Amino acid sequence: MVKIILIQPLPASRLDSRENLDRALRLLNRCRGQNADLICFPEYFPFWGEEEMARAARDLQAYVVAGLVAEERGKRYNTATLFDRQGKLVGRQPKVNPGKLERRAFGVTPGDSWQSFDTDFGRVGLIVCIDFWGRPEGSRELVAQGVDLIVNPSYFPVMRRHWLMASLARAWDYYLPVVGINTATYRGEIGGRQYPLQGGWSFAIQPPAPDSPKELSDIVRPWDDLCTWATVQKSEQEEIFSVSLDLEGARKWRPVIQERFFGWAPPS
């Protein structure tokens, strides 16, 4: 089992405010002693602070996903950035489909592909916001790379309720655990204008991982929807909550489910 802490923060009005880095560090400090394997922040949070996030990951001895804006070769990217337990940079995943508003307000450039990252508990795919729940390409590419878990840091002016349903569909497509992290509800200033942000409802999705083929069959026969796969933080306030996901169990039953329902099993 992998212990994951989801941090659903209440940002300052301006996403690019340095206040958000201070808030992120305070929230990380509340994770001490919880023996987390992975701690996740949402999209664009804390925006800045690569050195500070790395130091916190090392202090907590946990992998940390932070929503950072990275600058490379004169271009800015909206990234999910992963640090390991020693505080080393594992990698960055730029958002491939940034919206018109964020391009204009923050000057971000689209990324061009998705890559997976190896950790000591499995291979992780990071997909930022709509790249996951709005488009199938990223998931397909990461599954081909053998990911065991997808992390989806997000930020919602609109479409939050659609997020969970679309994410459950992606989890079903590939029988894959997923975690989605949002901010709390607040009014955010983007490009000099105020927007009401749809916060909360961060979630974790766990496809069933039974102990035997018979138990799997007993689970499959009455399947009607996938809502029981999801653990949802329905609060729209600032929250920290943890989940434990069975990545190995989902990996074990993935080819069985895909062969049973789709008539084929992926190569091992």
Secondary structure, DSSP 8 states (H G I E B T S, - for coil): -EEEEEEE----SBTT-THHHHHHHHHHHTTTTS--SEEE--TTSEES-HHHHHHHHHHHTSEEEEEEEEEETTEEEEEEEEE-TTS-EEEEEE-SS--HHHHHHH-B-------EEEETTEEEEE--THHHHT-SHHHHHHHHTT-SEEEEE---SS-HHHHHHHHHHHHHHHT--EEEE---SEEEEETTEEEEE----EEEE-----SSHHHHHHHHTT---SGGGEEEE---S-EEEEEEE-HHHHHHHHHHHHHHHHS-----
